[in-house]
Amino acid sequence: MTAHPHPSNISGRFKAHFDLNNQEFSLAGSVRPQTIDELAPSLGLLKESIESVRGVLYINVRRLAQMNNTAFHAFSRVIIDACRVRPDLRFVVITSSVVGWTTRKFGRLSKIEPGITVEEYDSEFYPGQSFLEEGGFIPILRTQTKMTWRHERSILPRHGMRPGIVMADICCGIGDFAVLVQKEFEPSRIVALDHSKSSLAYARNVASEFDITGIEYTYGDASEMLLDDDQFDLVTCRHSLQIFNRPAQILKELFRICKPGGRVYITNEKNSHCLGEPRGESIRWTYNEVAKLFEHFDMDVELGPKSRRYLADAGFDDIRVESFMVTNLDGDPKDFADMIAAWEDVYAGDMAVKRGDSGEFIKQFRQGFKDHISAALHPKGYAGWPIWAASGQKPL
Amino acid sequence: MPTKDANAEPSFRTMIQVDMEIASFLSNWAHCDYISSYLARTISHNRPDSVLFSNLFSSALNELLEVTFRTRHSGGALECRLSRLGETDRIELTFACSKEEHAFLEAAVARVQGADRQARYLSSLSGDVAPSRDMMLLELTVNYNATLRLEEVDADTVTIVVDLPLGGLAN
């Protein structure tokens, strides 16, 4: 593996890297040189990369935010020339639609040399989460936000929320939290980012119908955001670290975009601690199994109490952690019951089936959800869903 | 901040204008990057996907500023004005330049409207070692669907007017 951070006036903003194992040459950052000479080390690395691979060279530009024509021309020329002297070699340029110009611009190269192809990789971001992003799950996400908001509206000011701040809501989903925050706290700017195009379309539609302005719904990958460093007074990321397979990587990005002195606020669950009475034993068994089921798909829905460690490891100071329990006594118990019914559909339906669970297991698994619903609706019952809210300050 | 409302088409609404002495602008190549990044971010907030818009707009504006940076100037100021009509954002770059440069820009802007622009762009990409200023302007029409025109402000001052239809884009 070789990396060439750039010298001179474009240093620090641009990186070229070659990974021989994956036969992948990657460019990341922003590169706008005045002359080609400034690119000499990276162009040299590309030429070396071409010489050392067989069959195919992947050119990864997913994190290449900006490249002026001077640089584009120079890199293109090396690739085009290589196509002519190495007809045995194919070039596959990997782009992301998050960076608006790359697919179209690099796509021109395939018109010059058929050995160059371009592939957009967005749909591969987080396939495991597709269970939770189907259209049918949207009503339940709204209900969940409504129930957690009753608690979070009083919790958030202890974690840096105040009027006039610039904030980002990363993994905003259908955007309802951002709308509630805007109404309640009136930040001066909210950037709301998610990698689900259908969720963003829903959020934009809601904003348009209800004439909500001032929330910027933005498409992007939370682990590789195009947002600049040190921009936000508060960065929120709710119920999301627990469903990423790389929570530390996401936190690193949240840390990066947060202003020094600003805070990053995260909420996560510990699903095995969902509870209810009566039929507590059956409910406990099912939610223990929920945790194992998510683990099978590389998601850690037990992350809540680990928030303190994650924030500390990411470099945050002044870490604050608190927990709250959403229960059937918050508002309408039917909302709580509807939420559990939706969980049952997705967890015991799609996910357990995908894992290959037996009919007998699924029957018992479903029973715990049904018992949780009964507890929620029972006149003397109690049903709970615990959540951990935590935040840390980025050092000044 | 001077305005040129008397000359502006009434339907385009001015959002922001940056004026700089040409000598200051030319003192640092990075000004192209700073100005394009700052202005793109500033006008992006009410677009459907602000980050996507800002990324694309900054790319296009930076190329125009780089073309301006490489133009031989005869002193004076650089005005960079951004205005909007619906989903189209207009960039107007006004600066003083020599007669030769004026003639060059006029010819270049006329060429980029040609039907063969895509073929010319591909030919430049596969043939030239470094992109010419012509090619930089051409690229705006090929990759950003921009329309360009040149206006003469007075005998030695021109305005490059570029309309970019990027406002409706969203992922």
Interface residues (C-beta under 8 A of the other chain):
Chain A: N9 S30 R32 Q34 I36 A65 Q66 N68 N69 T70 F72 H73 A74 S76 R77 I80 S97 V98 V99 G100 W101 R104 K105 R108 L109 K111 I112 E113 D122 R189 V191 L193 K197 L200 R204 T213 G214 E216 Y217 T218 Y219 G220 L226 L227 D228
Chain B: W29 A30 C32 D33 R41 S44 H45 N46 R47 P48 D49 S50 V51 L52 F53 N55 L56 S58 S59 N62 E63 E66 Y121 L122 L125 S126 D128 V129 A130 P131 M135 M136 E139 V142 N143 Y144 L169 A170 N171
